[in-house]
């Protein structure tokens, strides 16, 4: 795994940004969270005239060995079937990305299937799915490092095309189990508070899922090494997202964070480089049980609460217009002085 150098955001422009926001033709603070987002984007880009260029969402897909142990309401084959749906343009993320003019890329990070060549699909397969962490580590440390670096490479290539705002989604049956284990390992929050419905398991399914994950925890425990934790419980798509988050922040991009699984990958990224959080906009609070606690642990406040729990990067796509509104008001809204409007004095 490479070292990702992420700079702490300079606050040199902070007062000028605040002045520009506060002198717009509105009462102080009247645009609420939009003002916070505008300030963050301006600080990330270190400019008083920020732009959102060539927005893109990358969906990383991979299979999980733990899925075969009964933690999901859906069979493992759904992963490759949904990738085919992405490529055909039929998934929710396709609809929302098209609606908001966001480019979409799908990455095979480790799906248990051989896809035909497709210009819309990037083959970055590490292996045909992870091992079941109920019995052994999901992947080797070397595989995990390779996945992190491959996710970073994907972002570097997208950045070269002029993109400066990027979000990440995922597809992988069983990946809420991986995310729950990572959440527990990195936060210390009791495992039962990290586990939710996933693909929609019923009460009996939830109890089975909790039992399986507790058994896995007893087998492996928790390491102080984030790379070891990620290789033990993670997925190839989660590890690639982790690397993608790190690289995007290192390149000074605005980073959009989706729901529970994406946030778990981001949480892993913070274990390597805490400064990554300065570049992240958390798009929504997932309905998945542990997400609120994970967001609270990281001290972040998501933009939306829509009771969504689909993944795929859908929260990023739905929240993107909020970022556009924040940047547009910051750049285009008149000030009291320019509009000839009297301030309150």
TORDREN-791533 format. One record per residue (C-alpha): x, y, z; residue in three letters. Coordinates in steps of 0.001 Angstrom, whole numbers, plus 500000, padded with zeros to 6 digits. Each point is the difference from the previous one (the first is absolute). Example, Ala and Ser with C-alpha at 12.3 -4.5 7.8 and 13.67 -1.06 7.14 Angstrom:
BEGIN
512300495500507800ala501370503440499340ser
END
This chain:
BEGIN
500000500000500000unk501303503425499033unk500125502996502322unk497338502595499159unk501099503530500892unk496908502033500858unk500552503635500897unk498080501641502823unk497774502727498595unk501454503495500214unk497763502471501825unk501652503025498341unk496873500804497983unk497585499268502825unk499204503618500895unk499583501029496363unk497673497062499394unk497969500924503066unk499796503644498904unk498844499009496524unk497247497773501434unk498903502445502689unk499660502964497627unk497680498234497572unk496482501477499778unk498557497934502850unk499937499971503786unk503090498501501636unk499849496213499884unk496709499963498088unk501202497352497537unk500941497619502783unk501916496903498947unk500499501410496507unk502305502570501548unk502015497265501706unk500332498052496766unk501032503090498039unk502671500780502599unk501318496424499927unk500210499821496197unk501739503403499876unk502521498853502629unk500645496697498221unk500654501825496739unk501710502954501737unk498097502539497939unk497243502588500284unk498602498738496689unk499548496226500403unk498763497780497194unk498623496470499711unk501556498477496905unk499070496737498282unk498348498338503032unk500368496234500084unk498777497056502045unk501945496743500046unk498205496801501023unk502359497282501253unk498569496469499918unk501290496841501661unk498808496784501587unk500367498910503609unk500634496494501258unk497936500744503104unk496910500265497769unk500002496218499623unk499622499628503768unk496480501405500052unk500435503642501028unk497994501359497050unk496433499678498759unk501357499762496435unk502329497426498385unk503519500967498960unk499080499898496290unk498107503263500419unk503332501855500045unk500886499174496392unk496353500321498940unk499880503535501390unk503259500872498245unk498324498923496771unk497079502256500954unk502392502938500518unk501526499382496593unk496530499868498424unk499065503308501632unk497151498561502059unk501020500648503611unk499114502897502285unk503520501405499767unk499691500087496203unk496758501967500245unk501272502551502504unk503402500436498355unk498366500633496639unk497541502434501598unk502787502119501482unk502524499642497163unk502455497991502108unk502351497618498194unk499799496421501254unk502717497357500031unk499607496389501164unk503038498100501304unk500282496238500405unk502021499911503203unk499468496286500598unk496704498625498701unk499624496217499794unk499285500170496272unk501816500503496716unk498564503012498181unk500392500578496304unk501974503089499069unk497859503101500310unk501108503640499677unk497805500852502999unk501716497425502241unk503536500236501374unk501562496644500825unk502004500387503214unk499209496552501394unk502213498963502909unk498392496541500284unk496628498337499507unk498639501264503294unk501439499938503499unk500253496993502288unk497451499629502778unk501301501807503071unk497973497578502086unk502866497528499479unk503000502025498741unk500995503527499100unk497954501393497125unk503192500776498054unk503731500059500473unk501701503193501102unk501651500131496573unk496652499739498220unk498586502725502230unk502904502331499254unk499633499306496288unk496275500794500158unk500646503294501803unk502586501005497415unk497766498940497102unk497194502214501317unk502483502871500143unk501098499325496424unk496387500175498799unk499665503443501590unk503286501284498607unk498873499150496481unk496630501702500502unk501680503096501445unk502192500252496899unk496793500404497965unk499168503209501896unk497678498673502714unk500221501817503351unk496936498570501799unk499534496270500417unk497801497558501877unk500229496261500539unk497405497258500131unk500139496249500406unk498292496750499156unk500741496774501806unk497628497547501628unk501163499585503604unk501794503330500211unk497895501396502853unk501455497183502097unk503520501116499097unk499083503624500688unk498542499081503394unk503153498155500994unk502198502904498889unk497817502463501885unk500288497981503204unk503750499476499569unk500775503676499388unk497537501584502449unk499551497507502824unk496221500388499733unk498346496694501030unk499586497721496999unk496245499633500468unk499676503772499564unk501922499835496722unk497827497398498283unk496818500828498115unk497648498696497327unk502523499891497182unk498133498728496967unk496845499676502081unk500354497029502336unk497113499289502369unk500325499653503782unk501146496380499779unk502457500972497285unk501336502816502146unk500562497667502949unk501831497547497737unk502112502818498576unk500912501225503486unk500926496484501110unk502227499431496964unk501772503339500389unk500539499455503724unk501548496630499206unk502316501657497488unk500963502632502569unk500861497304502527unk502203498307497409unk501957503043498819unk499627502687502659unk501006503591499197unk503446501186498949unk501537503429500570unk501243499937496394unk497346501458497633unk501396498070497026unk499665496763501953unk496429500844501021unk499045500851496429unk501549496809498633unk498321497871502667unk496447501303499685unk499841502180496891unk499082499477496384unk501899500809496840unk497531502751499150unk500275501474503495unk503806499977499868unk499951501616496551unk497625502683501276unk502367500619502905unk502858500609497573unk497764502097497766unk499065502243502926unk503637500449500981unk501147500799496472unk497130502391499266unk500792501990503123unk503724499967499197unk499126501519496609unk497900502734501627unk496708498726498615unk496599500480501629unk499108496534501289unk496377498830500251unk499290497278502581unk496933497796499532unk498348497777502610unk500944497273502468unk502470497944497982unk501676503008498370unk500255501642503427unk501655496851501380unk502556500208497189unk500484503671500823unk500375499168503698unk502772497598498985unk501633502799498000unk500030502240503089unk501991497331501839unk502812500472497468unk499773503790499578unk497563501968502202unk500252503127497794unk497906498256497344unk496921501167501919unk500610503657499068unk499259499209496351unk496826497982500559unk496363500973499636unk497786497395501658unk496986499793497748unk497316498273502050unk499174497986503087unk499185496456499024unk497111498129501571unk502489497216500703unk500084499657503789unk503622500857500750unk500443502934497675unk498895502751502371unk502388498749502681unk502836499785497479unk499387503560498834unk499851501194503621unk503281498226500731unk501646501869497131unk498371503253501106unk498329500708496667unk496546501192499016unk498489498596496773unk498128502235497572unk496883497882499543unk497860497511501910unk497801498241497455unk499654496567501657unk502101498569497166unk502137496851500347unk500679498922496427unk503685500750499572unk501323500197496422unk501002503637500654unk496353501065499775unk500318502328502995unk502856501814498247unk497958500489496845unk496901501214501852unk502026502444502131unk502101501380497162unk497503502767499071unk500386501304503561unk503717500511499324unk499152501727496741unk497635502365501817unk502660500773502602unk502659500812497415unk497581501956497802unk498757502284502763unk503582500595501141unk501080500985496481unk496924501673498549unk497817501474502740unk500295503775500335unk501466501701503038unk498205502845501771unk502504502409498485unk499824498742496405unk496196499854500042unk499553503396501640unk498013498387502834unk500243501477503481unk501474497691502606unk498387499918503444unk502488502648501055unk
END
